[in-house]
Amino acid sequence: MDRTVAEARAAFLRTELERHNRLYYQLDSPEISDAEYDRLFRELVRLEAQYPELARPDSPTRRVGSAPLESFGQVEHRLPMLSLENAFNDGEIAEFDERVKRFLGMEGGSELDYVCEPKMDGVAVELVYENGLFTGGSTRGDGVTGEDITANLRTIRAIPLHLAVAPPPALCEVRGEVFLPLAPFRQLNAEREEAGESPFANPRNSAAGSLRQLDSRVTARRPLTIYCYAPGATEGAEFESQSAFLATIEGWGLPVNPLVKKVTGVAGILAYYREMAERRETLPYEIDGVVVKVDSVALQRELGEKSRSPRWAVAVKFPPRQAVTVVEDIVPQVGRTGVVTPVAHLKPVEVSGVIVSRATLHNWDEMEKKDIRIGDTVVVERAGDVIPAVVRVLTEKRTGAERPLPVPESCPACGSEVVRIADEVAVRCLGLSCPAQRRESIIHFASRHAMDIDGLGERYIDQLLRLGLVRNVADLYMLTRDDFMRFERMGDRLAENLLAAIAESRTRELPRFIFALGIRHVGEHTAKLLAGAFGSIDNLMKAGEEELLAIREIGPQVAQSIRTFFHNPENRAVVERLLAAGVTPSVTEKKVGGKFTGKTFVFTGALTRFTRDDARRLVENEGGHAAGSVSKKTDYVVAGAEAGSKLEKARALGVTVLTEDEFLQMLEEGA
């Protein structure tokens, strides 16, 4: 593709991607699938890599994040970002309306128009657009000075990088609330607990933590979004009312909460407040009240501000979603990934309209930090999660009969020994036959990058478990045609195909077999290292911690995880049954004397000529080693588009940096 054609195509892709961002994040009416969006995005990445001069500051590709900052800079707001006074009941709402009218000298029975909107429980930010382009963003800070989080805000797809208006205003500052919707918040906490990290207390904390990442690539991986609600300083644009401002910026491409409503008088405010209170539990994000603003900008100016808050607005807060109850018992519970967590069984209590009888305690460190014991009187809260959490213990109500729950020594689901791996807070059951994690272990074992049992997907695995045909992965190799014929809608040919796929998997390569076992911290790359070092599963099972630590890239945490896994008698029995069933993992001899023998490569950035897996395979086939991080031992770094900290570290260490084409040429000609 020549440059002229590429320029036109890149312009089209930028326009299309921004349009689809707006359809998805603002209008909730996507026209294409996520896969199709990703295809268009990758095409633009390739074009900008081929023709760097086509990359614009407002390109959607700039949302992937950049190298870590040492610290955040400070930004002084042109206009202060004020706080709001609070109201908590009908009487205080009426008092606010009376104060406003009294200040304005309004007499008689005339009513004011107000704009009401949900009070998002997120992080207040300011976006700055100059001549239509997004040029900066900051936190509220102390109201006068905030932190410069431009790089992190740029990763949020709901924020347009340019305004859809011609001609654009010379300056437009917009305030908004960045938040994390409930579904991804729960997913993020599940991933943090799985990784042995403490979960976020609520969506607001997760949004704040995400926005304050020095590495914006971390922020880019979190599905933050935003609703805009107020203007800052503007040049070249005037707004007669709050409602006109919101309608205008929505037309420019900025997200506005669709639940915003213009109302009249106290009656209108109260009706809106009660509607939001009823809808609160069904919304896909957290709100903690409603915000009420005088609609007329002229009246806002007349009313003015006090030292920290405007006279023309108020936040009407919902009652707290908390209640006091008693912890009747604490029971260890096994999750699908083997993490054992303490769950409090509570004396049933109503919290914001829902009867609560259980609360998560997350992990034993968290439980000990809050000093939660069986028999305690506690405050529970529903905030951003399906299962409520214990906020604090009312220690003054203790009688002396309360007792803590010690960390269990065995799994409550299967009786296997539980472990706590170094530097993790999670307590885990590593049993391959544990019924609480049986389904996930079989799905992983049969997956494409593991034993690759073609056709054996989740639907069939669920039927195997429902019919009691498998207890662990070894039972897969004992299945017969008659077993599969018990399935719903199963024909002879399909049953034969499944049996053939299982049989074919018996001779998968040793690295795949090791990966398929699902050992904690052992991914595909580590499995290849282990297979190369030990040559057989039997040798790996016998390996001591010192032998494991002698392998390059194997650290204490990984070594301990491997030893703990094979120390479990149940796991060893499953592996031995697999071998007895004819599973004979094959070993591919590492090429000796290849072009890359003794050389270490690191691949970084957006690769367009080959995938990362292909690159690793090409290096290993020539006797080399593909590492995940840059060190003094690295020989070459192959950098694609948007290469970040790894490229910078390579340059600092003097490591040779190659383009993809230079790498392929080296492969063809020899190192």
C-alpha positions in Angstrom: 0.0 0.0 0.0 1.6 3.3 -1.1 1.6 6.3 1.3 -1.4 8.2 -0.3 -3.6 5.2 0.0 -2.4 4.5 3.5 -3.1 8.0 4.6 -6.7 7.8 3.3 -7.2 4.4 4.9 -5.8 5.6 8.3 -8.1 8.6 8.3 -11.1 6.4 7.6 -10.1 3.9 10.3 -9.6 6.7 12.9 -13.1 8.1 12.1 -14.7 4.7 12.2 -13.1 3.7 15.5 -14.1 6.9 17.2 -17.6 6.5 15.8 -17.8 2.9 17.2 -16.4 4.1 20.5 -19.3 6.6 20.7 -21.9 4.0 19.7 -20.6 1.6 22.3 -19.8 3.9 25.3 -22.3 6.7 24.9 -25.3 5.4 23.0 -25.2 1.8 24.1 -25.9 0.7 20.5 -22.8 -1.0 19.1 -22.9 -1.9 15.4 -20.0 -4.3 15.3 -18.6 -7.1 17.4 -15.6 -6.7 19.7 -13.6 -8.9 17.3 -14.4 -6.6 14.3 -13.4 -3.5 16.4 -10.1 -5.2 17.3 -9.5 -6.0 13.6 -9.9 -2.4 12.6 -7.8 -1.3 15.5 -4.9 -3.6 14.6 -5.1 -2.5 11.0 -4.6 1.1 12.1 -1.7 0.1 14.4 0.0 -1.6 11.4 -0.5 1.4 9.1 0.9 3.8 11.7 3.9 1.5 12.3 4.6 1.4 8.6 4.1 5.2 8.2 4.9 6.8 11.5 4.2 10.2 10.2 0.5 9.2 9.9 0.2 8.8 13.7 -1.7 11.7 15.2 -2.0 12.7 18.8 -5.8 12.0 18.7 -5.4 8.6 17.1 -7.4 5.8 18.9 -4.1 3.8 19.0 -2.8 6.3 21.6 -5.1 4.6 24.2 -2.9 1.6 24.9 -0.8 3.4 27.5 2.8 4.5 27.6 6.0 3.9 29.7 5.8 4.5 33.4 6.1 8.0 34.8 8.4 8.8 37.8 5.6 10.9 39.4 2.6 13.0 38.5 3.0 16.6 37.7 0.8 19.3 39.2 -1.9 21.2 37.3 -3.5 24.4 38.5 -7.2 24.6 37.6 -8.2 27.8 35.7 -11.4 27.7 37.7 -11.6 26.0 41.1 -13.2 22.6 41.3 -15.6 23.1 44.2 -17.2 20.6 46.5 -21.0 20.4 47.1 -23.0 20.8 50.3 -25.0 17.8 51.3 -28.7 17.3 52.0 -30.1 14.1 53.5 -33.9 14.3 53.6 -37.0 16.0 52.2 -36.8 18.8 54.7 -33.2 19.7 53.7 -34.1 19.6 50.0 -36.9 22.1 50.7 -34.5 24.3 52.8 -32.1 24.4 49.8 -34.9 25.5 47.5 -36.0 28.2 50.0 -32.4 29.5 50.4 -31.9 29.8 46.6 -35.2 31.7 46.2 -34.5 34.0 49.2 -31.1 34.9 47.8 -32.6 35.6 44.4 -35.4 37.7 45.9 -38.1 35.5 44.4 -41.5 36.1 45.8 -44.9 34.4 45.5 -45.4 30.9 44.3 -43.0 30.9 41.4 -40.9 27.8 41.0 -37.3 27.3 39.7 -36.1 24.9 37.1 -33.4 22.5 38.3 -31.3 19.8 36.5 -31.0 16.5 38.5 -28.5 13.8 37.8 -27.3 10.6 39.6 -24.4 11.3 41.9 -21.7 8.9 40.5 -19.5 7.2 43.1 -16.2 7.7 41.2 -13.3 10.1 40.8 -13.8 13.7 39.7 -11.5 14.8 36.9 -11.1 17.8 34.5 -10.6 17.3 30.7 -9.0 20.1 28.7 -9.7 20.5 25.0 -7.8 23.2 23.0 -9.1 23.8 19.5 -11.1 20.6 19.8 -8.1 18.4 20.7 -7.7 16.7 24.1 -4.6 18.2 25.5 -4.7 17.4 29.2 -6.5 16.1 32.2 -6.2 16.2 36.0 -7.7 15.1 39.2 -9.7 17.5 41.5 -6.9 17.5 44.0 -7.5 20.2 46.6 -9.9 22.0 44.3 -7.2 24.5 43.2 -4.4 22.2 42.2 -4.7 18.6 40.9 -2.5 15.9 39.5 -1.7 15.6 35.8 -3.2 12.2 34.8 -3.3 13.0 31.0 -1.7 9.7 30.0 -4.1 7.6 32.0 -7.2 9.5 30.9 -6.1 9.1 27.3 -6.6 5.3 27.7 -10.3 5.6 28.5 -12.1 4.9 25.3 -15.2 6.8 26.3 -13.2 10.1 26.3 -13.0 11.5 22.8 -9.5 12.6 21.7 -11.1 15.3 19.6 -14.5 17.1 19.8 -17.0 16.4 17.0 -17.7 20.1 16.3 -16.5 22.5 13.6 -15.2 25.0 14.2 -14.3 23.8 17.8 -14.0 26.3 20.7 -10.6 27.6 21.4 -10.8 26.2 24.9 -13.3 23.9 26.6 -12.7 22.5 30.0 -15.1 19.8 31.1 -15.5 18.2 34.5 -16.6 14.6 34.8 -16.7 11.5 37.0 -14.5 8.5 36.1 -15.9 5.2 37.4 -15.6 1.5 37.0 -18.9 -0.3 36.3 -20.0 -3.1 38.7 -19.5 -6.1 36.4 -15.8 -5.3 35.5 -15.2 -4.3 39.2 -16.3 -7.8 40.3 -14.1 -9.4 37.6 -11.1 -7.3 38.6 -11.5 -8.3 42.3 -11.8 -11.9 41.3 -8.6 -11.7 39.4 -6.8 -9.9 42.3 -7.9 -12.5 44.7 -6.8 -15.3 42.3 -3.4 -13.5 42.1 -3.1 -13.4 45.8 -3.7 -9.7 46.0 -6.1 -7.8 48.3 -9.4 -6.9 46.6 -10.5 -3.3 46.2 -13.0 -2.3 48.8 -15.4 -0.7 46.3 -15.6 0.5 42.7 -14.6 4.0 43.7 -11.3 2.7 45.2 -10.6 0.7 42.1 -11.2 3.7 39.9 -9.0 5.9 42.0 -6.3 3.3 42.1 -6.5 2.8 38.3 -6.2 6.5 37.6 -3.2 6.9 39.9 -1.1 4.3 38.2 2.3 5.7 37.1 2.2 3.0 34.3 -0.7 4.0 32.1 -0.6 0.6 30.4 -2.1 -0.8 33.7 -4.9 1.8 33.5 -5.5 0.8 29.8 -6.3 -2.7 30.9 -9.1 -1.6 33.2 -12.4 -0.7 31.6 -12.9 2.7 33.2 -15.5 5.0 31.7 -16.8 8.5 32.4 -19.9 10.8 32.6 -19.3 14.5 32.1 -21.4 17.0 34.2 -20.0 20.5 34.4 -18.0 23.1 32.5 -14.7 24.7 33.6 -13.2 27.6 31.7 -14.3 28.0 28.1 -13.4 30.3 25.2 -15.4 30.4 22.1 -18.5 28.7 23.5 -21.4 30.0 25.7 -24.1 28.1 27.5 -27.3 29.6 28.8 -28.2 26.7 31.0 -26.9 23.5 32.6 -29.3 21.5 30.4 -28.1 23.3 27.3 -24.5 22.6 28.3 -25.1 18.9 28.7 -27.0 18.6 25.4 -24.2 20.5 23.6 -21.2 18.5 24.8 -23.1 15.3 24.2 -23.4 16.4 20.6 -19.7 17.0 20.6 -19.0 13.4 21.6 -18.6 13.7 25.4 -20.5 11.1 27.5 -23.4 12.4 29.5 -25.5 10.3 31.9 -28.8 9.4 30.1 -30.6 9.6 33.4 -30.1 13.4 33.7 -33.5 15.2 33.9 -34.8 18.7 34.1 -37.4 19.2 36.8 -39.4 22.1 38.3 -39.5 22.9 42.0 -39.2 20.8 45.2 -41.8 18.4 44.0 -39.8 17.6 40.8 -36.6 17.1 42.9 -38.3 14.8 45.3 -39.8 12.7 42.6 -36.5 12.3 40.8 -34.7 11.5 44.1 -37.2 8.7 44.9 -37.0 7.3 41.4 -33.2 7.1 41.6 -33.4 5.5 45.1 -35.6 2.8 43.7 -33.5 2.2 40.6 -30.2 2.3 42.6 -29.9 -1.5 43.0 -30.5 -2.2 39.3 -28.0 0.3 37.8 -24.8 -1.1 36.3 -22.7 1.3 38.4 -22.6 2.7 41.9 -24.4 6.0 42.8 -24.7 7.4 46.3 -27.3 10.1 45.8 -28.4 12.7 43.3 -27.0 16.2 42.4 -29.4 19.1 42.0 -28.4 22.3 40.1 -30.2 25.5 39.3 -30.6 25.2 35.5 -30.1 28.9 34.5 -26.4 29.9 34.1 -27.4 33.5 34.7 -29.0 32.6 38.0 -26.0 30.5 38.9 -23.7 33.5 38.4 -26.1 35.7 40.5 -26.1 33.1 43.3 -22.3 32.7 43.2 -20.2 30.5 45.5 -19.2 30.3 49.1 -15.6 29.4 50.1 -15.8 25.7 49.1 -19.2 25.2 47.5 -21.6 26.8 45.0 -24.9 28.2 46.4 -26.8 26.9 43.3 -26.2 23.2 43.7 -26.6 20.5 46.4 -25.8 16.8 46.7 -28.8 14.8 48.1 -27.3 11.7 49.6 -29.0 8.3 50.0 -29.1 6.6 53.3 -26.0 4.5 54.0 -26.3 0.8 52.8 -25.1 -0.5 56.2 -26.6 -2.5 59.0 -25.6 -4.1 62.3 -25.8 -7.8 62.8 -24.0 -10.8 64.5 -21.5 -13.2 63.0 -23.0 -16.6 63.8 -20.3 -18.6 62.2 -17.2 -18.3 59.8 -17.0 -21.1 57.2 -14.0 -21.7 54.8 -15.2 -21.9 51.2 -13.3 -23.2 48.2 -13.5 -21.1 44.9 -13.3 -22.5 41.4 -9.5 -21.8 41.3 -8.7 -23.4 44.6 -8.6 -20.3 46.8 -10.0 -21.0 50.2 -11.8 -17.9 51.6 -13.5 -17.3 55.0 -17.2 -16.5 54.6 -19.2 -15.0 57.5 -22.6 -16.5 58.2 -24.7 -13.7 59.6 -27.8 -13.3 61.6 -30.2 -12.3 58.8 -30.5 -8.5 58.5 -32.1 -6.2 55.9 -29.6 -3.9 54.1 -31.1 -1.4 51.6 -34.1 -3.7 50.9 -32.2 -7.0 50.7 -32.0 -9.7 53.4 -28.3 -10.4 54.0 -27.1 -13.6 55.7 -23.6 -14.0 54.4 -20.6 -11.7 53.9 -17.2 -12.3 52.3 -14.1 -11.8 54.6 -11.8 -12.1 51.5 -8.8 -13.8 53.2 -7.3 -14.6 56.6 -5.0 -11.6 56.6 -7.9 -9.3 56.0 -10.0 -11.1 58.7 -7.1 -10.9 61.2 -6.5 -7.2 60.4 -10.1 -6.4 61.1 -10.1 -8.9 64.0 -13.4 -10.5 63.0 -14.4 -13.4 65.2 -17.3 -15.8 65.5 -19.9 -14.2 67.7 -18.9 -10.6 67.0 -21.4 -7.8 66.4 -20.4 -6.2 63.1 -21.3 -3.5 60.6 -22.0 -4.9 57.1 -22.3 -3.0 53.9 -23.5 -3.6 50.4 -21.2 -1.6 48.2 -20.3 -2.7 44.7 -20.5 -6.4 45.2 -23.2 -9.1 45.2 -21.9 -10.6 48.5 -21.8 -7.9 51.2 -18.6 -7.2 53.2 -18.0 -6.7 56.9 -16.9 -3.0 57.4 -15.9 -3.1 61.1 -16.3 -4.9 64.4 -18.2 -3.3 67.3 -15.6 -4.4 69.8 -17.4 -2.6 72.6 -20.2 -5.3 72.3 -17.8 -8.2 72.9 -18.6 -10.6 75.8 -15.4 -12.6 75.8 -17.1 -15.7 74.2 -16.1 -14.6 70.6 -13.5 -16.8 68.9 -11.4 -16.4 65.8 -11.3 -19.0 63.0 -7.7 -20.3 62.4 -6.3 -20.9 58.9 -7.5 -24.4 57.9 -4.9 -27.2 57.4 -6.9 -29.1 54.9 -9.3 -28.3 52.1 -13.0 -28.3 53.2 -14.0 -29.7 49.8 -11.6 -32.6 49.3 -9.4 -32.9 52.4 -6.2 -32.1 50.6 -3.5 -30.1 52.4 -3.9 -26.4 51.8 -0.9 -24.1 51.3 0.0 -20.5 51.4 2.7 -19.7 48.9 5.3 -17.1 49.8 4.3 -13.5 49.2 0.7 -14.4 48.7 -2.2 -13.7 51.0 -4.4 -16.5 49.4 -4.7 -19.9 51.0 -5.0 -22.6 48.3 -6.0 -26.1 47.7 -3.9 -27.6 44.9 -5.7 -30.9 44.6 -6.4 -31.9 41.0 -9.4 -33.9 42.2 -10.9 -31.2 44.3 -14.6 -31.1 43.5 -14.8 -27.3 44.0 -12.3 -26.8 41.2 -12.8 -29.9 39.1 -14.6 -28.2 36.2 -12.0 -25.5 35.7 -9.1 -28.0 35.9 -10.6 -30.2 33.2 -11.5 -27.2 30.9 -7.9 -26.0 31.2 -6.4 -29.5 30.7 -8.4 -30.0 27.4 -7.8 -26.4 26.1 -6.0 -25.6 22.9 -2.6 -24.6 24.4 -2.7 -27.5 26.8 -3.7 -31.1 25.6 -5.8 -29.6 22.8 -8.6 -32.2 22.9 -10.5 -31.0 19.9 -14.3 -30.7 20.4 -14.3 -31.3 24.2 -15.6 -27.9 25.2 -17.4 -26.6 28.3 -20.8 -28.0 27.3 -19.5 -31.6 27.1 -17.4 -31.2 30.2 -20.5 -30.1 32.1 -22.3 -33.2 31.0 -19.4 -35.4 32.0 -19.5 -33.9 35.5 -23.3 -34.0 35.7 -23.3 -37.7 34.8 -20.5 -38.5 37.3 -18.3 -39.8 34.5 -15.1 -37.9 35.5 -13.6 -37.0 38.9 -10.3 -35.7 37.5 -8.5 -35.3 34.3 -7.2 -38.9 34.3 -10.8 -40.1 33.9 -11.0 -38.6 30.5 -8.8 -41.4 29.1 -11.1 -44.1 30.6 -14.2 -42.8 28.7 -16.0 -45.2 26.3 -18.3 -44.7 23.3 -21.2 -45.8 25.6 -20.3 -43.0 28.1 -20.6 -40.3 25.4 -23.8 -41.8 24.0 -25.5 -40.9 27.3 -25.1 -37.2 26.4 -27.9 -35.1 25.1 -28.0 -34.9 21.3 -25.0 -37.2 20.8 -24.5 -39.2 17.6 -22.2 -42.1 16.7 -19.9 -40.0 14.6 -19.5 -37.2 17.1 -18.8 -39.7 19.9 -16.2 -41.4 17.7 -14.6 -38.0 17.0 -14.4 -37.1 20.7 -12.8 -40.5 21.5 -10.3 -40.0 18.7 -9.4 -36.5 19.9 -8.8 -37.9 23.4 -6.7 -40.7 22.0 -4.6 -38.3 19.9 -3.8 -36.1 22.9 -2.0 -39.0 24.6 1.2 -38.1 22.7 1.2 -34.3 23.2 4.6 -32.7 23.8 5.9 -32.7 27.4 5.6 -28.8 27.7 1.9 -29.0 26.9 1.4 -31.8 29.4 3.1 -29.9 32.2 1.1 -26.7 31.4 -2.1 -28.8 31.2 -1.7 -29.9 34.9 -2.5 -26.3 36.0 0.4 -25.9 38.4 0.2 -22.4 40.0 2.6 -19.9 38.3 3.5 -22.4 35.5 2.5 -21.0 32.2 3.4 -22.1 28.7 6.9 -20.6 28.8 7.8 -22.0 32.2 6.5 -25.4 31.2 8.9 -25.3 28.2 11.8 -24.5 30.6 10.9 -27.4 32.9 10.5 -29.8 30.0 13.9 -28.8 28.6 15.6 -29.1 32.0 14.2 -32.4 33.1 13.2 -34.3 30.0 10.3 -36.3 31.5 7.4 -35.8 33.9 8.9 -38.4 36.2 12.2 -36.4 36.6 10.2 -33.2 37.2 8.1 -34.9 39.9 11.3 -36.0 41.7 13.1 -32.6 41.4 14.0 -30.8 44.6 13.8 -27.1 45.1 17.5 -26.6 44.6 17.3 -28.3 41.2 14.4 -26.1 40.2 16.1 -22.9 41.3 19.1 -23.8 39.2 17.0 -23.3 36.1 17.2 -19.8 34.6 14.0 -17.8 35.2 12.7 -20.1 37.9 12.5 -18.2 41.2 11.6 -19.2 44.8 7.9 -18.6 44.4 7.6 -20.8 41.2 9.9 -23.5 42.7 7.8 -23.7 45.8 4.6 -23.9 43.8 5.9 -26.8 41.7 7.2 -28.7 44.8 4.0 -28.2 46.7 1.9 -29.4 43.7 3.9 -32.7 43.3 4.2 -33.1 47.1 0.4 -33.6 47.2 -0.3 -37.4 47.1 -3.6 -36.9 45.3 -1.9 -34.9 42.5 0.8 -37.6 42.1 -1.8 -40.3 41.9 -3.6 -38.4 39.1 -0.4 -38.0 37.1 0.4 -41.7 37.6 -3.1 -42.7 36.4 -2.6 -40.5 33.3 0.7 -42.3 32.5 -0.9 -45.7 33.2 -3.8 -44.7 30.8 -1.2 -44.4 28.0 -0.4 -40.7 28.1 3.2 -40.6 27.0 4.3 -36.9 26.6 6.8 -36.6 23.8 10.0 -34.6 24.1 11.3 -32.4 21.3 15.1 -32.2 21.3 16.2 -28.7 21.5 18.2 -27.8 18.3 21.9 -27.8 19.0 24.1 -25.6 16.9 21.2 -23.5 15.6 21.5 -19.9 14.4 20.5 -18.5 17.7 22.2 -21.0 20.1 23.2 -19.2 23.3 21.3 -16.1 22.3 18.4 -14.5 24.3 15.7 -12.5 22.6 13.0 -10.3 24.0 9.9 -9.2 21.9 8.0 -6.1 22.8 5.5 -3.7 21.3 2.7 -4.4 18.8 4.2 -7.1 16.4 2.7 -7.1 12.9 4.9 -9.6 11.0 4.3 -12.5 13.4 2.6 -13.3 16.7 4.5 -13.4 20.0 4.0 -17.2 20.1 5.4 -17.5 16.5 8.4 -15.4 17.5 9.2 -17.6 20.5 8.9 -20.7 18.4 11.2 -19.3 15.7 13.9 -18.5 18.3 13.6 -21.8 20.1 13.7 -23.8 16.9 17.1 -22.3 16.3 18.4 -23.1 19.7 17.8 -19.7 21.3 15.8 -18.5 24.2 12.9 -16.1 24.2 12.6 -14.2 27.5 9.9 -12.0 28.9 12.0 -9.3 30.4 15.2 -7.3 29.5 18.4 -7.8 31.5 22.1 -7.6 31.0 22.0 -11.2 29.7 19.6 -10.2 26.8 21.3 -10.2 23.4 18.5 -8.7 21.2 15.3 -6.8 21.7 12.8 -7.0 18.8 10.6 -3.9 19.0 7.3 -3.4 17.3 5.0 -0.3 17.4 4.2 1.3 20.8 7.2 -0.4 22.4 7.6 1.0 25.9 9.6 0.3 29.0 11.4 -2.8 27.7 12.7 -0.8 24.7 13.9 2.0 27.0 15.6 -0.5 29.3 17.3 -2.2 26.3 18.7 1.2 25.2 19.9 2.0 28.7 21.7 -1.4 28.9 23.1 -1.1 25.4 21.2 -4.1 24.2 21.0 -4.4 20.4 17.5 -3.4 19.2 16.0 -4.9 16.0 13.0 -4.2 13.9 10.8 -7.1 12.9 12.2 -7.1 9.4 15.8 -7.1 10.8 14.9 -10.1 13.0 13.5 -12.0 10.0 16.6 -11.2 7.9 18.8 -12.4 10.7 16.8 -15.6 10.8 17.2 -16.1 7.1 20.9 -15.3 7.0 22.0 -16.5 10.3 23.1 -14.5 13.4 
